[in-house]
Amino acid sequence: MGIQDIIEGKKQWRAHTARVKALPPDYQIVYKEMQKYLFKVGPVDLPDGNLLSGIVDFFEEGVAAGKGVLELIGTDVAAFCDDLVKNSRTYADIYQASISEELGTPEK
């Protein structure tokens, strides 16, 4: 990864955060909670993928349609996030596999 890649990545991240800041306050709060949750247990390829920008796209469409954020995702943010990444390998999966190896039990 060269310096140009780092600079381009920072530009993209700043543009992404500007889009988040343009959302209504309730959407921003939910997005930040989703981001925190996904960074903790989300897919391994989260930094390289487009999941977060897809969420912002989804939220922008909801704002344009005049819907509240909870109308879009429901009241359980974690369950919504889990549904988004249900077919992806997550950090939680890797952690569970390492625990299983330490205990000598076969992985599911």
Secondary structure by P-SEA (a helix, b strand, c coil): ccaaaaaaaaaaaaaaaaaaaaccaaaaaaaaaaaaaaaacccccccccaaaaaaaaaaaaaaaacccccccccccaaaaaaaaccccccaaaaaaaaaaaaaccccc
